[in-house]
Amino acid sequence: MNSADSKKILRWANKMRVVVVYKDQTDYARTVLDYLRDFEHQTSHILETIDPDTVSGTQFCETYDIVEYPTIIAVSDDSVMQNMWSGLPLPTISEVSYYV
């Protein structure tokens, strides 16, 4: 097994959680919804969404110091932040798809 294969296996073993934090009734919500639809269409993966105005959403935002919406955050299985994109414009689908 070469090192490239080892990295693929390691990445497969360490699944990521990618979360989109946004508020539904906002001027940017349509942009986020279009992004989510396009992401699923291009990658066959559905991104998790969180409303920061819910109890669990507030806790999530406090944990990762999220203060701007929309925010996309990639978190490892052991809850370590891997990358975060805040505000508009949203990152490219290829940037985010690396983490799913």
N, CA, C and O atoms as a printed pandas DataFrame, in Angstrom:
     atom_number atom_name residue_name chain_id  residue_number  x_coord  y_coord  z_coord
0              1         N          MET        A               1    0.854   -1.176    0.000
1              2        CA          MET        A               1    0.000    0.000    0.000
2              3         C          MET        A               1    0.899    1.239    0.000
3              4         O          MET        A               1    1.820    1.346    0.811
4              5         N          ASN        A               2    0.628    2.166   -0.909
5              6        CA          ASN        A               2    1.438    3.389   -0.949
6              7         C          ASN        A               2    0.830    4.460   -0.042
7              8         O          ASN        A               2   -0.248    4.268    0.521
8              9         N          SER        A               3    1.529    5.583    0.094
9             10        CA          SER        A               3    1.070    6.634    1.020
10            11         C          SER        A               3   -0.230    7.276    0.570
11            12         O          SER        A               3   -1.023    7.710    1.406
12            13         N          ALA        A               4   -0.465    7.346   -0.737
13            14        CA          ALA        A               4   -1.728    7.914   -1.233
14            15         C          ALA        A               4   -2.904    7.050   -0.790
15            16         O          ALA        A               4   -3.947    7.567   -0.390
16            17         N          ASP        A               5   -2.729    5.723   -0.864
17            18        CA          ASP        A               5   -3.784    4.814   -0.410
18            19         C          ASP        A               5   -4.011    4.959    1.089
19            20         O          ASP        A               5   -5.151    4.924    1.553
20            21         N          SER        A               6   -2.937    5.120    1.844
21            22        CA          SER        A               6   -3.049    5.289    3.292
22            23         C          SER        A               6   -3.833    6.545    3.636
23            24         O          SER        A               6   -4.663    6.533    4.545
24            25         N          LYS        A               7   -3.573    7.637    2.907
25            26        CA          LYS        A               7   -4.293    8.887    3.152
26            27         C          LYS        A               7   -5.771    8.733    2.839
27            28         O          LYS        A               7   -6.614    9.263    3.563
28            29         N          LYS        A               8   -6.100    8.009    1.763
29            30        CA          LYS        A               8   -7.502    7.783    1.415
30            31         C          LYS        A               8   -8.198    7.002    2.518
31            32         O          LYS        A               8   -9.317    7.331    2.911
32            33         N          ILE        A               9   -7.532    5.970    3.014
33            34        CA          ILE        A               9   -8.121    5.158    4.081
34            35         C          ILE        A               9   -8.278    5.987    5.344
35            36         O          ILE        A               9   -9.314    5.916    6.005
36            37         N          LEU        A              10   -7.259    6.775    5.687
37            38        CA          LEU        A              10   -7.343    7.620    6.872
38            39         C          LEU        A              10   -8.488    8.618    6.745
39            40         O          LEU        A              10   -9.243    8.818    7.697
40            41         N          ARG        A              11   -8.623    9.243    5.581
41            42        CA          ARG        A              11   -9.711   10.200    5.373
42            43         C          ARG        A              11  -11.061    9.500    5.470
43            44         O          ARG        A              11  -12.008   10.056    6.026
44            45         N          TRP        A              12  -11.158    8.287    4.936
45            46        CA          TRP        A              12  -12.404    7.525    4.994
46            47         C          TRP        A              12  -12.738    7.180    6.443
47            48         O          TRP        A              12  -13.903    7.212    6.837
48            49         N          ALA        A              13  -11.722    6.851    7.232
49            50        CA          ALA        A              13  -11.944    6.475    8.630
50            51         C          ALA        A              13  -12.356    7.681    9.460
51            52         O          ALA        A              13  -13.105    7.537   10.427
52            53         N          ASN        A              14  -11.883    8.859    9.103
53            54        CA          ASN        A              14  -12.202   10.078    9.847
54            55         C          ASN        A              14  -13.282   10.863    9.119
55            56         O          ASN        A              14  -12.984   11.840    8.431
56            57         N          LYS        A              15  -14.500   10.453    9.262
57            58        CA          LYS        A              15  -15.617   11.126    8.620
58            59         C          LYS        A              15  -15.761   12.546    9.156
59            60         O          LYS        A              15  -15.422   12.837   10.303
60            61         N          MET        A              16  -16.266   13.407    8.305
61            62        CA          MET        A              16  -16.470   14.799    8.681
62            63         C          MET        A              16  -17.967   15.084    8.753
63            64         O          MET        A              16  -18.796   14.390    8.165
64            65         N          ARG        A              17  -18.261   16.109    9.483
65            66        CA          ARG        A              17  -19.620   16.639    9.575
66            67         C          ARG        A              17  -19.549   18.051    9.004
67            68         O          ARG        A              17  -18.787   18.886    9.491
68            69         N          VAL        A              18  -20.339   18.313    7.975
69            70        CA          VAL        A              18  -20.383   19.651    7.392
70            71         C          VAL        A              18  -21.758   20.233    7.692
71            72         O          VAL        A              18  -22.785   19.634    7.372
72            73         N          VAL        A              19  -21.761   21.407    8.309
73            74        CA          VAL        A              19  -22.994   22.027    8.767
74            75         C          VAL        A              19  -23.120   23.423    8.177
75            76         O          VAL        A              19  -22.157   24.189    8.143
76            77         N          VAL        A              20  -24.320   23.740    7.715
77            78        CA          VAL        A              20  -24.628   25.087    7.234
78            79         C          VAL        A              20  -25.501   25.757    8.290
79            80         O          VAL        A              20  -26.599   25.287    8.589
80            81         N          VAL        A              21  -25.011   26.846    8.846
81            82        CA          VAL        A              21  -25.738   27.580    9.877
82            83         C          VAL        A              21  -26.328   28.825    9.216
83            84         O          VAL        A              21  -25.603   29.684    8.715
84            85         N          TYR        A              22  -27.651   28.900    9.227
85            86        CA          TYR        A              22  -28.308   30.062    8.615
86            87         C          TYR        A              22  -29.702   30.237    9.184
87            88         O          TYR        A              22  -30.274   29.318    9.770
88            89         N          LYS        A              23  -30.234   31.432    9.001
89            90        CA          LYS        A              23  -31.598   31.744    9.420
90            91         C          LYS        A              23  -32.485   31.713    8.181
91            92         O          LYS        A              23  -32.142   32.263    7.135
92            93         N          ASP        A              24  -33.629   31.059    8.325
93            94        CA          ASP        A              24  -34.507   30.815    7.184
94            95         C          ASP        A              24  -35.160   32.084    6.627
95            96         O          ASP        A              24  -35.218   32.247    5.408
96            97         N          GLN        A              25  -35.630   32.946    7.446
97            98        CA          GLN        A              25  -36.374   34.126    6.990
98            99         C          GLN        A              25  -35.450   35.336    6.832
99           100         O          GLN        A              25  -35.614   36.346    7.515
100          101         N          THR        A              26  -34.479   35.219    5.927
101          102        CA          THR        A              26  -33.517   36.296    5.710
102          103         C          THR        A              26  -33.350   36.555    4.223
103          104         O          THR        A              26  -33.827   35.786    3.388
104          105         N          ASP        A              27  -32.673   37.640    3.903
105          106        CA          ASP        A              27  -32.460   37.975    2.496
106          107         C          ASP        A              27  -31.479   37.027    1.811
107          108         O          ASP        A              27  -31.477   36.943    0.582
108          109         N          TYR        A              28  -30.647   36.312    2.565
109          110        CA          TYR        A              28  -29.686   35.388    1.969
110          111         C          TYR        A              28  -30.190   33.940    1.944
111          112         O          TYR        A              28  -29.512   33.074    1.391
112          113         N          ALA        A              29  -31.350   33.657    2.522
113          114        CA          ALA        A              29  -31.844   32.282    2.636
114          115         C          ALA        A              29  -31.987   31.614    1.272
115          116         O          ALA        A              29  -31.670   30.434    1.127
116          117         N          ARG        A              30  -32.457   32.349    0.279
117          118        CA          ARG        A              30  -32.620   31.769   -1.061
118          119         C          ARG        A              30  -31.267   31.316   -1.628
119          120         O          ARG        A              30  -31.172   30.268   -2.266
120          121         N          THR        A              31  -30.236   32.111   -1.387
121          122        CA          THR        A              31  -28.887   31.758   -1.848
122          123         C          THR        A              31  -28.429   30.463   -1.193
123          124         O          THR        A              31  -27.854   29.598   -1.853
124          125         N          VAL        A              32  -28.682   30.329    0.103
125          126        CA          VAL        A              32  -28.290   29.118    0.826
126          127         C          VAL        A              32  -29.073   27.916    0.318
127          128         O          VAL        A              32  -28.492   26.854    0.094
128          129         N          LEU        A              33  -30.363   28.064    0.134
129          130        CA          LEU        A              33  -31.185   26.952   -0.347
130          131         C          LEU        A              33  -30.749   26.502   -1.739
131          132         O          LEU        A              33  -30.702   25.304   -2.019
132          133         N          ASP        A              34  -30.431   27.457   -2.608
133          134        CA          ASP        A              34  -29.929   27.113   -3.943
134          135         C          ASP        A              34  -28.599   26.370   -3.835
135          136         O          ASP        A              34  -28.369   25.400   -4.558
136          137         N          TYR        A              35  -27.730   26.817   -2.941
137          138        CA          TYR        A              35  -26.434   26.177   -2.727
138          139         C          TYR        A              35  -26.626   24.733   -2.246
139          140         O          TYR        A              35  -25.974   23.817   -2.747
140          141         N          LEU        A              36  -27.521   24.539   -1.275
141          142        CA          LEU        A              36  -27.783   23.198   -0.757
142          143         C          LEU        A              36  -28.299   22.271   -1.847
143          144         O          LEU        A              36  -27.885   21.115   -1.941
144          145         N          ARG        A              37  -29.204   22.784   -2.667
145          146        CA          ARG        A              37  -29.743   21.990   -3.777
146          147         C          ARG        A              37  -28.649   21.639   -4.776
147          148         O          ARG        A              37  -28.532   20.486   -5.194
148          149         N          ASP        A              38  -27.845   22.631   -5.162
149          150        CA          ASP        A              38  -26.765   22.391   -6.119
150          151         C          ASP        A              38  -25.715   21.439   -5.553
151          152         O          ASP        A              38  -25.185   20.593   -6.273
152          153         N          PHE        A              39  -25.418   21.578   -4.266
153          154        CA          PHE        A              39  -24.445   20.703   -3.620
154          155         C          PHE        A              39  -24.909   19.249   -3.683
155          156         O          PHE        A              39  -24.139   18.355   -4.033
156          157         N          GLU        A              40  -26.170   19.026   -3.342
157          158        CA          GLU        A              40  -26.704   17.671   -3.382
158          159         C          GLU        A              40  -26.697   17.129   -4.811
159          160         O          GLU        A              40  -26.354   15.968   -5.037
160          161         N          HIS        A              41  -27.071   17.958   -5.757
161          162        CA          HIS        A              41  -27.118   17.535   -7.160
162          163         C          HIS        A              41  -25.725   17.149   -7.673
163          164         O          HIS        A              41  -25.576   16.154   -8.383
164          165         N          GLN        A              42  -24.716   17.934   -7.315
165          166        CA          GLN        A              42  -23.366   17.702   -7.829
166          167         C          GLN        A              42  -22.588   16.631   -7.076
167          168         O          GLN        A              42  -21.715   15.986   -7.656
168          169         N          THR        A              43  -22.886   16.429   -5.796
169          170        CA          THR        A              43  -22.082   15.513   -4.985
170          171         C          THR        A              43  -22.862   14.316   -4.441
171          172         O          THR        A              43  -22.259   13.364   -3.947
172          173         N          SER        A              44  -24.178   14.351   -4.523
173          174        CA          SER        A              44  -25.053   13.327   -3.945
174          175         C          SER        A              44  -24.971   13.284   -2.420
175          176         O          SER        A              44  -25.315   12.273   -1.806
176          177         N          HIS        A              45  -24.519   14.374   -1.813
177          178        CA          HIS        A              45  -24.465   14.483   -0.354
178          179         C          HIS        A              45  -25.397   15.605    0.091
179          180         O          HIS        A              45  -25.486   16.652   -0.550
180          181         N          ILE        A              46  -26.082   15.366    1.193
181          182        CA          ILE        A              46  -26.962   16.374    1.768
182          183         C          ILE        A              46  -26.248   16.987    2.966
183          184         O          ILE        A              46  -25.832   16.273    3.879
184          185         N          LEU        A              47  -26.109   18.295    2.961
185          186        CA          LEU        A              47  -25.458   18.987    4.069
186          187         C          LEU        A              47  -26.443   19.213    5.206
187          188         O          LEU        A              47  -27.616   19.508    4.977
188          189         N          GLU        A              48  -25.965   19.073    6.406
189          190        CA          GLU        A              48  -26.767   19.329    7.598
190          191         C          GLU        A              48  -26.964   20.838    7.745
191          192         O          GLU        A              48  -26.059   21.618    7.450
192          193         N          THR        A              49  -28.145   21.242    8.199
193          194        CA          THR        A              49  -28.408   22.661    8.452
194          195         C          THR        A              49  -28.790   22.857    9.911
195          196         O          THR        A              49  -29.379   21.983   10.549
196          197         N          ILE        A              50  -28.436   24.033   10.417
197          198        CA          ILE        A              50  -28.776   24.386   11.797
198          199         C          ILE        A              50  -29.288   25.818   11.815
199          200         O          ILE        A              50  -28.713   26.711   11.193
200          201         N          ASP        A              51  -30.377   26.016   12.538
201          202        CA          ASP        A              51  -30.912   27.354   12.768
202          203         C          ASP        A              51  -30.292   27.881   14.056
203          204         O          ASP        A              51  -30.477   27.283   15.117
204          205         N          PRO        A              52  -29.561   28.989   13.982
205          206        CA          PRO        A              52  -28.890   29.495   15.180
206          207         C          PRO        A              52  -29.843   30.027   16.247
207          208         O          PRO        A              52  -29.419   30.314   17.366
208          209         N          ASP        A              53  -31.118   30.161   15.914
209          210        CA          ASP        A              53  -32.090   30.661   16.886
210          211         C          ASP        A              53  -32.729   29.562   17.727
211          212         O          ASP        A              53  -33.567   29.848   18.582
212          213         N          THR        A              54  -32.343   28.308   17.497
213          214        CA          THR        A              54  -32.829   27.208   18.328
214          215         C          THR        A              54  -31.848   26.991   19.481
215          216         O          THR        A              54  -30.731   27.508   19.458
216          217         N          VAL        A              55  -32.264   26.236   20.473
217          218        CA          VAL        A              55  -31.401   25.965   21.618
218          219         C          VAL        A              55  -30.142   25.225   21.162
219          220         O          VAL        A              55  -29.027   25.618   21.507
220          221         N          SER        A              56  -30.325   24.161   20.392
221          222        CA          SER        A              56  -29.158   23.400   19.927
222          223         C          SER        A              56  -28.306   24.232   18.972
223          224         O          SER        A              56  -27.081   24.116   18.969
224          225         N          GLY        A              57  -28.950   25.067   18.164
225          226        CA          GLY        A              57  -28.219   25.943   17.257
226          227         C          GLY        A              57  -27.388   26.980   17.997
227          228         O          GLY        A              57  -26.253   27.264   17.614
228          229         N          THR        A              58  -27.952   27.541   19.054
229          230        CA          THR        A              58  -27.226   28.508   19.872
230          231         C          THR        A              58  -26.008   27.855   20.515
231          232         O          THR        A              58  -24.924   28.437   20.524
232          233         N          GLN        A              59  -26.181   26.653   21.051
233          234        CA          GLN        A              59  -25.068   25.931   21.661
234          235         C          GLN        A              59  -23.976   25.630   20.634
235          236         O          GLN        A              59  -22.788   25.782   20.920
236          237         N          PHE        A              60  -24.383   25.205   19.444
237          238        CA          PHE        A              60  -23.431   24.902   18.382
238          239         C          PHE        A              60  -22.635   26.155   18.011
239          240         O          PHE        A              60  -21.413   26.103   17.876
240          241         N          CYS        A              61  -23.337   27.277   17.849
241          242        CA          CYS        A              61  -22.679   28.535   17.487
242          243         C          CYS        A              61  -21.721   29.009   18.578
243          244         O          CYS        A              61  -20.644   29.525   18.279
244          245         N          GLU        A              62  -22.105   28.839   19.821
245          246        CA          GLU        A              62  -21.221   29.219   20.926
246          247         C          GLU        A              62  -19.980   28.330   20.965
247          248         O          GLU        A              62  -18.875   28.814   21.212
248          249         N          THR        A              63  -20.158   27.055   20.728
249          250        CA          THR        A              63  -19.037   26.113   20.750
250          251         C          THR        A              63  -17.980   26.477   19.715
251          252         O          THR        A              63  -16.783   26.417   19.995
252          253         N          TYR        A              64  -18.427   26.856   18.513
253          254        CA          TYR        A              64  -17.494   27.130   17.419
254          255         C          TYR        A              64  -17.339   28.624   17.132
255          256         O          TYR        A              64  -16.761   29.001   16.113
256          257         N          ASP        A              65  -17.847   29.467   18.014
257          258        CA          ASP        A              65  -17.706   30.918   17.894
258          259         C          ASP        A              65  -18.219   31.435   16.547
259          260         O          ASP        A              65  -17.552   32.213   15.865
260          261         N          ILE        A              66  -19.410   30.985   16.187
261          262        CA          ILE        A              66  -20.045   31.420   14.939
262          263         C          ILE        A              66  -20.903   32.635   15.245
263          264         O          ILE        A              66  -21.832   32.553   16.049
264          265         N          VAL        A              67  -20.602   33.762   14.611
265          266        CA          VAL        A              67  -21.331   35.002   14.867
266          267         C          VAL        A              67  -21.866   35.639   13.586
267          268         O          VAL        A              67  -22.556   36.657   13.637
268          269         N          GLU        A              68  -21.549   35.041   12.442
269          270        CA          GLU        A              68  -22.006   35.583   11.162
270          271         C          GLU        A              68  -22.727   34.482   10.393
271          272         O          GLU        A              68  -22.320   33.321   10.424
272          273         N          TYR        A              69  -23.794   34.857    9.707
273          274        CA          TYR        A              69  -24.591   33.894    8.958
274          275         C          TYR        A              69  -24.711   34.367    7.519
275          276         O          TYR        A              69  -24.790   35.571    7.277
276          277         N          PRO        A              70  -24.726   33.465    6.575
277          278        CA          PRO        A              70  -24.574   32.023    6.738
278          279         C          PRO        A              70  -23.122   31.654    7.012
279          280         O          PRO        A              70  -22.197   32.364    6.617
280          281         N          THR        A              71  -22.945   30.534    7.694
281          282        CA          THR        A              71  -21.624   29.965    7.938
282          283         C          THR        A              71  -21.675   28.491    7.587
283          284         O          THR        A              71  -22.623   27.786    7.933
284          285         N          ILE        A              72  -20.647   28.038    6.900
285          286        CA          ILE        A              72  -20.479   26.605    6.635
286          287         C          ILE        A              72  -19.251   26.176    7.417
287          288         O          ILE        A              72  -18.193   26.799    7.332
288          289         N          ILE        A              73  -19.408   25.101    8.182
289          290        CA          ILE        A              73  -18.318   24.633    9.031
290          291         C          ILE        A              73  -18.130   23.128    8.852
291          292         O          ILE        A              73  -19.097   22.367    8.836
292          293         N          ALA        A              74  -16.879   22.716    8.718
293          294        CA          ALA        A              74  -16.522   21.299    8.638
294          295         C          ALA        A              74  -15.908   20.908    9.974
295          296         O          ALA        A              74  -14.965   21.538   10.453
296          297         N          VAL        A              75  -16.464   19.858   10.563
297          298        CA          VAL        A              75  -16.049   19.408   11.887
298          299         C          VAL        A              75  -15.731   17.917   11.803
299          300         O          VAL        A              75  -16.491   17.150   11.211
300          301         N          SER        A              76  -14.609   17.507   12.395
301          302        CA          SER        A              76  -14.258   16.086   12.415
302          303         C          SER        A              76  -15.143   15.341   13.402
303          304         O          SER        A              76  -15.862   15.953   14.192
304          305         N          ASP        A              77  -15.084   14.017   13.350
305          306        CA          ASP        A              77  -15.885   13.195   14.260
306          307         C          ASP        A              77  -15.572   13.468   15.724
307          308         O          ASP        A              77  -16.424   13.275   16.591
308          309         N          ASP        A              78  -14.356   13.915   16.000
309          310        CA          ASP        A              78  -14.005   14.227   17.381
310          311         C          ASP        A              78  -14.242   15.702   17.710
311          312         O          ASP        A              78  -13.670   16.235   18.661
312          313         N          SER        A              79  -15.094   16.355   16.910
313          314        CA          SER        A              79  -15.583   17.727   17.133
314          315         C          SER        A              79  -14.522   18.817   16.977
315          316         O          SER        A              79  -14.668   19.904   17.537
316          317         N          VAL        A              80  -13.472   18.541   16.235
317          318        CA          VAL        A              80  -12.449   19.539   15.972
318          319         C          VAL        A              80  -12.786   20.241   14.658
319          320         O          VAL        A              80  -12.986   19.591   13.632
320          321         N          MET        A              81  -12.846   21.579   14.698
321          322        CA          MET        A              81  -13.157   22.334   13.489
322          323         C          MET        A              81  -12.023   22.159   12.477
323          324         O          MET        A              81  -10.849   22.315   12.812
324          325         N          GLN        A              82  -12.390   21.837   11.242
325          326        CA          GLN        A              82  -11.418   21.658   10.173
326          327         C          GLN        A              82  -11.343   22.878    9.262
327          328         O          GLN        A              82  -10.268   23.244    8.788
328          329         N          ASN        A              83  -12.490   23.501    9.022
329          330        CA          ASN        A              83  -12.542   24.695    8.173
330          331         C          ASN        A              83  -13.873   25.394    8.417
331          332         O          ASN        A              83  -14.857   24.771    8.816
332          333         N          MET        A              84  -13.882   26.702    8.168
333          334        CA          MET        A              84  -15.111   27.473    8.329
334          335         C          MET        A              84  -15.133   28.589    7.289
335          336         O          MET        A              84  -14.131   29.267    7.060
336          337         N          TRP        A              85  -16.301   28.763    6.666
337          338        CA          TRP        A              85  -16.527   29.841    5.711
338          339         C          TRP        A              85  -17.711   30.659    6.234
339          340         O          TRP        A              85  -18.789   30.114    6.468
340          341         N          SER        A              86  -17.510   31.953    6.414
341          342        CA          SER        A              86  -18.558   32.807    6.970
342          343         C          SER        A              86  -18.995   33.859    5.973
343          344         O          SER        A              86  -18.185   34.418    5.234
344          345         N          GLY        A              87  -20.299   34.117    5.967
345          346        CA          GLY        A              87  -20.850   35.172    5.129
346          347         C          GLY        A              87  -20.930   34.800    3.658
347          348         O          GLY        A              87  -20.663   33.670    3.249
348          349         N          LEU        A              88  -21.309   35.806    2.888
349          350        CA          LEU        A              88  -21.398   35.637    1.445
350          351         C          LEU        A              88  -20.178   36.273    0.796
351          352         O          LEU        A              88  -19.627   37.222    1.354
352          353         N          PRO        A              89  -19.742   35.799   -0.336
353          354        CA          PRO        A              89  -20.283   34.665   -1.086
354          355         C          PRO        A              89  -19.930   33.337   -0.411
355          356         O          PRO        A              89  -18.942   33.228    0.315
356          357         N          LEU        A              90  -20.760   32.344   -0.672
357          358        CA          LEU        A              90  -20.516   31.008   -0.151
358          359         C          LEU        A              90  -19.317   30.397   -0.869
359          360         O          LEU        A              90  -19.003   30.787   -1.993
360          361         N          PRO        A              91  -18.648   29.447   -0.228
361          362        CA          PRO        A              91  -17.496   28.803   -0.879
362          363         C          PRO        A              91  -17.946   27.972   -2.077
363          364         O          PRO        A              91  -19.133   27.682   -2.231
364          365         N          THR        A              92  -17.006   27.598   -2.908
365          366        CA          THR        A              92  -17.350   26.750   -4.038
366          367         C          THR        A              92  -17.755   25.362   -3.522
367          368         O          THR        A              92  -17.365   24.950   -2.429
368          369         N          ILE        A              93  -18.514   24.683   -4.302
369          370        CA          ILE        A              93  -18.951   23.333   -3.931
370          371         C          ILE        A              93  -17.743   22.418   -3.819
371          372         O          ILE        A              93  -17.707   21.563   -2.934
372          373         N          SER        A              94  -16.755   22.573   -4.688
373          374        CA          SER        A              94  -15.573   21.708   -4.617
374          375         C          SER        A              94  -14.785   21.938   -3.331
375          376         O          SER        A              94  -14.209   20.991   -2.796
376          377         N          GLU        A              95  -14.742   23.172   -2.820
377          378        CA          GLU        A              95  -14.051   23.434   -1.555
378          379         C          GLU        A              95  -14.702   22.656   -0.409
379          380         O          GLU        A              95  -14.016   22.047    0.412
380          381         N          VAL        A              96  -16.016   22.687   -0.370
381          382        CA          VAL        A              96  -16.752   22.046    0.729
382          383         C          VAL        A              96  -16.824   20.530    0.540
383          384         O          VAL        A              96  -16.786   19.782    1.518
384          385         N          SER        A              97  -16.925   20.079   -0.691
385          386        CA          SER        A              97  -17.092   18.639   -0.943
386          387         C          SER        A              97  -15.887   17.830   -0.468
387          388         O          SER        A              97  -16.015   16.629   -0.232
388          389         N          TYR        A              98  -14.752   18.443   -0.327
389          390        CA          TYR        A              98  -13.578   17.753    0.209
390          391         C          TYR        A              98  -13.853   17.174    1.592
391          392         O          TYR        A              98  -13.278   16.150    1.961
392          393         N          TYR        A              99  -14.726   17.819    2.355
393          394        CA          TYR        A              99  -14.968   17.454    3.752
394          395         C          TYR        A              99  -16.121   16.481    3.944
395          396         O          TYR        A              99  -16.361   16.045    5.070
396          397         N          VAL        A             100  -16.839   16.126    2.894
397          398        CA          VAL        A             100  -17.960   15.195    3.059
398          399         C          VAL        A             100  -17.586   13.789    2.631
399          400         O          VAL        A             100  -18.414   12.881    2.706
